[in-house]
């Protein structure tokens, strides 16, 4: 039961990270096109952080499934 809850939590966090990445890239590129590089850097920071959280959760999920 505990593994299912952990996997669900990781899956939801991965989905949230994918939303942050897609929205951050869209908004960041839009701001870069209009010349606002400060907001582009902020969105790029969000995207980078979300990407590494997504990558970590993906690897942990695979390891959990292999050890089950």
Secondary structure as UniProt FT lines:
FT   HELIX           2..33
FT   TURN            34..35
FT   HELIX           37..67
//
